[in-house]
Amino acid sequence: MMTKEDILAVKDLRVESVEVPEWGGSVYVRAMSGTERDRFEEVWRNGGLSFRCAVVCFTVCDQYGKRLFAETDMAAIGEKSSVAMDRILTAAVKMNGIGEDSVKNSEATPGDVGSSA
């Protein structure tokens, strides 16, 4: 059995590269921590913000996994190409276990972000 120290030592926030031709290159996308996922869901439920913008904000990072965007950047992110954001969304949804129902309902109703696990 794993110990507390074993669990806390595991680096489990995967980072992967996603090609975004609309932006002329690639970006890194990463798994959210538990705390970030809770905040993502809170922002989505209560902020009335775009699902795509929130996903991009919470998952695009540098090669070390440090987020590139703050929550205050979401309006600016919203002005970017929806096709580009969908490329990131596809990778981030898979990596973070965000359920398909969340994506299908993302345009209609804030609050349906949930895990498919």
C-alpha positions in Angstrom: 0.0 0.0 0.0 1.1 3.5 -0.7 2.0 5.8 2.1 1.0 9.5 2.4 4.5 10.4 1.4 4.3 8.1 -1.7 1.1 9.7 -2.8 2.2 13.3 -2.2 5.5 12.6 -4.1 3.7 11.5 -7.3 3.8 14.0 -10.2 0.4 13.3 -11.6 -0.5 16.6 -13.4 0.3 15.5 -17.0 1.3 18.1 -19.6 0.9 17.6 -23.3 1.5 19.6 -26.4 -1.5 20.6 -28.6 -1.0 21.9 -32.1 -3.0 25.1 -32.8 -2.4 26.1 -36.4 -4.7 29.1 -36.0 -2.2 30.6 -33.6 0.8 29.5 -35.6 2.2 26.9 -33.3 1.6 24.6 -30.3 0.5 25.2 -26.7 0.9 23.0 -23.6 -2.3 21.8 -21.9 -2.3 20.2 -18.5 -4.4 18.3 -16.1 -6.0 20.5 -13.3 -5.2 19.8 -9.7 -8.2 19.0 -7.5 -8.3 22.5 -6.1 -8.1 24.0 -9.6 -10.9 21.7 -10.8 -13.1 22.9 -7.9 -12.3 26.5 -8.8 -13.0 25.9 -12.5 -16.4 24.4 -11.7 -17.1 27.3 -9.3 -16.2 29.9 -12.0 -18.2 28.1 -14.6 -21.3 27.8 -12.4 -21.3 31.2 -10.9 -19.4 33.4 -13.4 -21.7 32.9 -16.4 -18.5 32.7 -18.4 -17.8 30.8 -21.6 -17.0 27.1 -21.0 -14.3 27.2 -23.6 -12.7 30.3 -22.1 -12.7 28.8 -18.7 -11.1 25.5 -20.0 -8.4 27.4 -21.9 -7.7 29.6 -18.9 -7.4 26.7 -16.4 -5.4 24.3 -18.6 -3.1 26.2 -21.0 0.4 26.3 -19.4 4.1 26.5 -20.0 6.3 23.4 -20.4 6.6 23.1 -16.6 2.9 23.1 -16.0 2.5 26.7 -14.8 -0.7 28.3 -16.0 -0.3 31.0 -18.6 -3.7 32.7 -18.0 -5.3 34.2 -14.9 -9.1 34.3 -14.4 -8.9 38.0 -15.3 -7.8 37.0 -18.9 -11.0 35.1 -19.7 -12.6 38.0 -21.6 -9.5 38.4 -23.8 -9.4 34.6 -24.3 -13.0 34.8 -25.5 -11.9 37.0 -28.4 -9.7 34.2 -29.8 -10.7 31.7 -32.5 -13.3 29.2 -31.4 -11.6 26.6 -33.7 -8.4 27.1 -31.8 -10.1 27.0 -28.5 -11.9 23.8 -29.5 -8.5 22.1 -30.2 -7.5 22.9 -26.7 -10.9 21.9 -25.3 -10.7 18.5 -26.9 -7.4 17.7 -25.3 -8.3 19.3 -21.9 -11.6 17.5 -21.7 -10.0 14.1 -22.3 -7.1 14.9 -19.9 -9.3 16.2 -17.1 -12.1 13.7 -17.3 -14.7 16.4 -17.9 -17.8 14.5 -19.0 -19.2 14.7 -22.5 -22.5 16.0 -21.1 -20.6 19.0 -19.8 -19.3 19.8 -23.2 -22.7 19.3 -24.9 -24.4 21.5 -22.3 -21.6 24.1 -22.2 -23.3 26.4 -24.7 -26.7 26.3 -23.0 -26.4 26.1 -19.3 -23.6 27.0 -16.9 -23.4 24.5 -14.0 -23.3 21.1 -15.7 -19.5 20.7 -15.4 -18.9 17.3 -13.9 -16.7 14.3 -14.1 -17.6 11.3 -16.2 -15.7 9.1 -13.7 
